[in-house]
């Protein structure tokens, strides 16, 4: 890597961090006020999940999420000529929906850690985590229902449609666990529903809050969906090769759970000896040993899964840029959106 590349990455990373920091400053007060309105037990679960306090309610310094999705709402609002502060309710609603899905996903997947500490269901129980997630979904809709901005009704429709799509994606993802013949086409469609849909809705909502036309919002939805797929591809790579000290999850977490992530499905369908061996290991009806997990990771790479995912991520990024150009013809107006997109697709952990 050249010094100029390092300098560019540092500059882009710093810009994205600044965008996220400003988004947090605008959205966090709205989020906290919404969560504070919950009944005591659900408030405690939600606040713990967000990293604001410990299980006993005492203040916590636990890491929170990056807030990429609400930042996308605000950046899209600005790119279309609006004022980000007018879209804080929409941004907070998107973040509440995202975190409601995380609470439920952790229960469904039986994940025991998130952001370097036990998941909410492990601390409070499955029922409490599910109910807190349900309540956060309702909070998101209430924020939009009470928002006087003229784009709020459109945002409600987009977000409710998005949640149905998210649920469908999760259902399909769970169904994949029972199948051995998952195709890349099916896997990409599932990833678009699970990850791309909410980023698309976030960007489209921001476009409408910025005064953009229905056509501009549609292009921004496409931009967000492509970014979402790039995000998922990178996330799937991290799920195999990410550093546990950074991710907060066990090494090779996706392999441990035999998840049919995009790189794995690409490898399984490669027709290579390594892909066949990977399929044999995935079919074992017992926990994999450390040596077998290492072999799975090596087979995904040797069968081309890692390289395909990296290349596909770049292609999705290019498709996203084409959609963005339709919605925002003046490139400089989209600087913050581009910074966030670069952050998403350049992640290594």
C-alpha positions as CSV (number, residue, x, y, z in Angstrom):
1,X,0.0,0.0,0.0
2,X,1.5,3.4,-1.0
3,X,1.8,6.4,1.2
4,X,-0.7,8.3,-0.9
5,X,-3.3,5.4,-0.5
6,X,-2.7,5.5,3.3
7,X,-3.2,9.3,3.3
8,X,-6.4,9.0,1.3
9,X,-7.8,6.3,3.5
10,X,-6.9,8.3,6.6
11,X,-8.6,11.4,5.2
12,X,-11.7,9.5,4.1
13,X,-11.9,7.7,7.5
14,X,-11.6,11.0,9.3
15,X,-14.3,12.6,7.2
16,X,-16.6,9.6,7.8
17,X,-15.9,9.7,11.5
18,X,-16.9,13.4,11.6
19,X,-20.1,12.7,9.7
20,X,-21.0,9.9,12.1
21,X,-20.1,12.1,15.1
22,X,-22.4,14.9,13.9
23,X,-25.2,12.5,13.2
24,X,-24.9,11.0,16.7
25,X,-25.1,14.5,18.2
26,X,-28.3,15.2,16.4
27,X,-30.0,11.8,16.8
28,X,-28.9,10.5,20.2
29,X,-31.1,13.0,22.2
30,X,-34.2,11.9,20.1
31,X,-33.3,8.2,20.6
32,X,-32.8,8.6,24.4
33,X,-36.0,10.5,24.8
34,X,-37.9,7.8,22.9
35,X,-36.3,5.0,24.9
36,X,-36.9,6.9,28.2
37,X,-40.7,6.9,27.4
38,X,-40.8,3.0,27.5
39,X,-42.0,1.2,30.6
40,X,-39.3,0.4,33.1
41,X,-38.4,-3.2,32.1
42,X,-38.3,-2.6,28.4
43,X,-36.4,0.7,28.9
44,X,-33.7,-1.1,30.8
45,X,-33.3,-3.7,28.0
46,X,-33.2,-1.1,25.3
47,X,-30.7,1.1,27.1
48,X,-28.5,-1.8,27.8
49,X,-28.6,-2.9,24.1
50,X,-27.7,0.6,23.0
51,X,-24.7,0.6,25.4
52,X,-26.0,3.5,27.5
53,X,-26.1,1.6,30.8
54,X,-25.3,-1.7,32.5
55,X,-27.9,-4.3,33.3
56,X,-28.5,-2.7,36.7
57,X,-29.2,0.7,35.1
58,X,-25.9,2.2,36.1
59,X,-24.1,4.4,33.4
60,X,-22.0,2.4,31.0
61,X,-19.1,3.2,28.7
62,X,-19.9,0.2,26.4
63,X,-19.4,0.8,22.7
64,X,-22.5,1.8,20.8
65,X,-23.2,1.1,17.2
66,X,-21.7,3.2,14.5
67,X,-25.0,4.8,13.6
68,X,-24.4,4.5,9.8
69,X,-28.1,4.2,9.0
70,X,-29.2,7.4,10.7
71,X,-26.2,9.2,9.3
72,X,-27.3,8.1,5.8
73,X,-30.7,9.7,6.4
74,X,-29.1,13.0,7.4
75,X,-26.5,12.9,4.7
76,X,-29.1,12.2,2.0
77,X,-31.3,15.0,3.3
78,X,-28.4,17.4,2.9
79,X,-27.4,16.0,-0.5
80,X,-30.9,16.8,-1.8
81,X,-30.8,20.4,-0.5
82,X,-32.4,20.0,2.9
83,X,-31.3,20.7,6.5
84,X,-30.2,17.6,8.4
85,X,-31.7,18.8,11.7
86,X,-35.2,18.6,10.1
87,X,-34.8,14.9,9.6
88,X,-33.8,13.8,13.1
89,X,-37.1,12.0,13.8
90,X,-36.6,10.0,10.6
91,X,-33.0,9.2,11.4
92,X,-33.9,8.1,14.9
93,X,-36.7,6.0,13.6
94,X,-34.4,4.2,11.2
95,X,-31.9,3.5,14.0
96,X,-34.7,2.2,16.3
97,X,-35.8,-0.2,13.5
98,X,-32.3,-1.4,12.9
99,X,-31.8,-2.1,16.6
100,X,-35.1,-3.8,17.0
101,X,-34.0,-6.2,14.2
102,X,-30.6,-6.7,16.0
103,X,-32.4,-7.7,19.3
104,X,-34.5,-10.2,17.4
105,X,-31.7,-11.5,15.3
106,X,-29.6,-12.2,18.4
107,X,-32.4,-14.3,19.8
108,X,-33.0,-16.2,16.5
109,X,-29.3,-16.8,15.9
110,X,-28.6,-17.5,19.6
111,X,-25.7,-15.0,19.4
112,X,-24.2,-14.5,22.9
113,X,-22.1,-11.4,22.3
114,X,-22.6,-8.1,20.6
115,X,-20.3,-5.1,20.8
116,X,-18.0,-6.9,23.2
117,X,-20.5,-7.8,25.8
118,X,-23.4,-10.3,26.4
119,X,-26.4,-9.8,24.2
120,X,-29.6,-8.6,25.7
121,X,-31.3,-11.9,25.6
122,X,-28.4,-13.5,27.5
123,X,-28.7,-10.9,30.2
124,X,-32.5,-10.4,30.5
125,X,-33.9,-13.4,28.9
126,X,-35.5,-14.2,25.5
127,X,-38.9,-12.9,26.2
128,X,-37.7,-9.5,27.5
129,X,-35.4,-9.0,24.5
130,X,-38.2,-9.8,22.0
131,X,-40.6,-7.5,23.8
132,X,-38.1,-4.7,24.0
133,X,-37.5,-5.1,20.2
134,X,-41.2,-4.9,19.5
135,X,-41.5,-1.8,21.6
136,X,-38.6,-0.1,19.8
137,X,-40.3,-0.9,16.5
138,X,-43.4,0.9,17.8
139,X,-41.3,3.9,19.0
140,X,-40.0,4.3,15.5
141,X,-43.4,4.6,14.0
142,X,-44.6,6.9,16.8
143,X,-41.6,9.3,16.1
144,X,-42.7,9.5,12.4
145,X,-46.4,9.8,13.2
146,X,-45.7,12.7,15.5
147,X,-43.3,14.4,13.1
148,X,-44.9,17.5,11.4
149,X,-42.5,17.4,8.4
150,X,-44.4,16.9,5.1
151,X,-42.2,13.9,4.2
152,X,-43.2,12.0,7.4
153,X,-46.2,10.1,5.8
154,X,-44.1,8.9,3.0
155,X,-41.4,7.9,5.5
156,X,-43.9,5.8,7.5
157,X,-44.9,3.9,4.3
158,X,-41.3,3.3,3.3
159,X,-40.3,2.1,6.8
160,X,-43.3,-0.2,7.3
161,X,-42.7,-1.7,3.8
162,X,-39.0,-2.1,4.7
163,X,-39.8,-4.0,7.9
164,X,-41.9,-6.5,6.0
165,X,-39.0,-7.0,3.6
166,X,-36.5,-7.3,6.5
167,X,-38.7,-10.0,8.1
168,X,-38.9,-11.9,4.8
169,X,-35.1,-11.7,4.5
170,X,-34.7,-13.1,8.0
171,X,-37.2,-15.9,7.3
172,X,-35.3,-16.9,4.1
173,X,-32.0,-16.7,5.9
174,X,-33.3,-19.1,8.5
175,X,-34.7,-21.4,5.9
176,X,-31.3,-21.6,4.2
177,X,-30.0,-23.4,7.4
178,X,-32.1,-26.4,6.5
179,X,-31.0,-26.5,2.8
180,X,-27.8,-27.7,1.1
181,X,-28.6,-26.2,-2.3
182,X,-28.6,-22.5,-1.8
183,X,-27.7,-20.5,-4.9
184,X,-25.8,-17.3,-5.1
185,X,-28.8,-15.6,-6.7
186,X,-31.0,-16.6,-3.8
187,X,-28.3,-15.6,-1.3
188,X,-27.9,-12.1,-2.9
189,X,-31.7,-11.6,-2.9
190,X,-31.8,-12.5,0.8
191,X,-28.9,-10.1,1.6
192,X,-30.7,-7.3,-0.2
193,X,-33.8,-7.9,1.9
194,X,-31.9,-8.2,5.2
195,X,-29.3,-5.5,4.8
196,X,-29.9,-3.5,1.6
197,X,-33.6,-2.7,2.3
198,X,-33.1,-0.6,5.4
199,X,-30.1,1.3,4.0
200,X,-32.2,1.9,0.8
201,X,-35.1,3.2,2.9
202,X,-32.8,5.4,5.0
203,X,-31.4,7.1,1.9
204,X,-34.9,7.4,0.2
205,X,-36.4,8.9,3.4
206,X,-33.5,11.4,3.6
207,X,-34.1,12.3,0.0
208,X,-37.7,13.1,0.6
209,X,-36.9,15.1,3.8
210,X,-34.4,17.0,1.6
211,X,-37.2,18.0,-0.8
212,X,-36.2,15.4,-3.5
213,X,-38.7,14.1,-6.0
214,X,-40.1,10.6,-6.0
215,X,-37.7,9.7,-8.8
216,X,-34.7,11.0,-6.8
217,X,-35.9,9.0,-3.8
218,X,-36.1,5.9,-5.9
219,X,-32.6,6.4,-7.1
220,X,-31.4,7.0,-3.5
221,X,-33.2,3.8,-2.5
222,X,-31.2,2.0,-5.2
223,X,-28.0,3.6,-4.0
224,X,-28.6,2.5,-0.4
225,X,-29.5,-1.1,-1.5
226,X,-26.3,-1.4,-3.4
227,X,-24.3,0.0,-0.5
228,X,-26.1,-2.5,1.7
229,X,-25.1,-5.4,-0.4
230,X,-21.5,-4.2,-0.4
231,X,-21.7,-3.8,3.4
232,X,-23.1,-7.4,3.7
233,X,-20.3,-8.8,1.5
234,X,-17.6,-7.2,3.7
235,X,-19.5,-8.2,6.8
236,X,-19.5,-11.8,5.7
237,X,-15.8,-11.7,5.1
238,X,-15.3,-10.3,8.6
239,X,-17.6,-13.1,9.9
240,X,-14.9,-15.5,8.8
241,X,-11.6,-13.6,9.0
242,X,-12.4,-10.8,11.4
243,X,-10.3,-10.2,14.5
244,X,-12.3,-11.3,17.6
245,X,-10.6,-8.5,19.7
246,X,-12.2,-6.0,17.3
247,X,-15.5,-7.7,16.3
248,X,-16.4,-8.8,19.8
249,X,-17.4,-12.2,18.4
250,X,-15.5,-15.6,18.4
251,X,-13.0,-16.3,15.6
252,X,-14.8,-17.6,12.5
253,X,-18.2,-16.9,14.1
254,X,-20.1,-17.5,10.9
255,X,-18.3,-20.8,10.3
256,X,-19.0,-22.0,13.9
257,X,-22.7,-21.6,13.2
258,X,-22.4,-23.1,9.7
259,X,-23.9,-19.9,8.3
260,X,-24.4,-19.9,4.5
261,X,-22.9,-16.5,4.0
262,X,-22.1,-15.1,0.6
263,X,-18.5,-16.2,0.4
264,X,-19.4,-19.6,1.7
265,X,-22.2,-20.1,-0.9
266,X,-19.8,-18.9,-3.6
267,X,-17.3,-21.5,-2.5
268,X,-19.9,-24.3,-2.1
269,X,-21.0,-23.7,-5.7
270,X,-17.5,-23.4,-7.1
271,X,-17.3,-27.1,-8.3
272,X,-13.8,-27.3,-6.8
273,X,-12.3,-30.0,-4.5
274,X,-12.1,-27.4,-1.7
275,X,-15.7,-26.4,-2.2
276,X,-16.7,-30.1,-2.0
277,X,-14.7,-30.5,1.2
278,X,-16.3,-27.4,2.7
279,X,-19.7,-28.9,2.0
280,X,-18.7,-32.1,3.7
281,X,-17.6,-30.2,6.8
282,X,-20.7,-28.0,6.8
283,X,-22.8,-31.2,6.7
284,X,-21.3,-32.7,9.9
285,X,-23.9,-33.0,12.7
286,X,-21.6,-32.0,15.5
287,X,-19.6,-28.9,16.5
288,X,-16.6,-28.3,14.3
289,X,-13.1,-28.5,15.9
290,X,-10.7,-25.6,15.8
291,X,-8.8,-27.5,13.1
292,X,-11.9,-28.0,11.1
293,X,-12.9,-24.4,11.4
294,X,-9.5,-23.4,10.1
295,X,-9.9,-25.8,7.2
296,X,-13.3,-24.3,6.4
297,X,-11.8,-20.8,6.2
298,X,-8.9,-22.1,4.0
299,X,-11.4,-23.9,1.7
300,X,-13.6,-20.8,1.3
301,X,-10.6,-18.9,0.2
302,X,-9.1,-21.6,-2.0
303,X,-12.5,-22.2,-3.7
304,X,-12.7,-18.5,-4.6
305,X,-15.3,-17.4,-2.1
306,X,-13.1,-14.7,-0.6
307,X,-12.0,-13.2,-3.9
308,X,-15.5,-13.3,-5.4
309,X,-16.9,-11.5,-2.4
310,X,-14.3,-8.8,-2.5
311,X,-14.8,-8.3,-6.3
312,X,-18.6,-8.3,-6.0
313,X,-18.4,-5.7,-3.2
314,X,-16.5,-3.4,-5.7
315,X,-19.1,-4.0,-8.4
316,X,-21.9,-3.1,-6.0
317,X,-20.1,0.0,-5.0
318,X,-19.9,1.0,-8.7
319,X,-23.6,0.4,-9.1
320,X,-24.3,2.5,-6.1
321,X,-22.3,5.4,-7.6
322,X,-24.4,5.2,-10.8
323,X,-27.6,5.4,-8.8
324,X,-26.3,8.3,-6.7
325,X,-25.4,10.3,-9.9
326,X,-29.1,10.1,-10.9
327,X,-30.3,11.5,-7.6
328,X,-27.6,14.0,-7.0
329,X,-26.0,15.3,-10.3
330,X,-23.6,17.6,-8.5
331,X,-20.9,15.3,-6.9
332,X,-19.8,17.8,-4.2
333,X,-23.3,17.8,-2.7
334,X,-23.0,14.0,-2.0
335,X,-19.6,14.2,-0.2
336,X,-20.9,13.0,3.1
337,X,-22.8,10.1,1.5
338,X,-19.7,9.1,-0.3
339,X,-17.6,9.3,2.9
340,X,-20.1,6.9,4.5
341,X,-20.2,4.6,1.6
342,X,-16.4,4.4,1.6
343,X,-16.4,3.7,5.3
344,X,-18.8,0.8,4.8
345,X,-16.9,-0.8,1.9
346,X,-13.4,-0.3,3.3
347,X,-14.1,-2.0,6.7
348,X,-11.6,-4.7,7.6
349,X,-13.1,-5.7,11.0
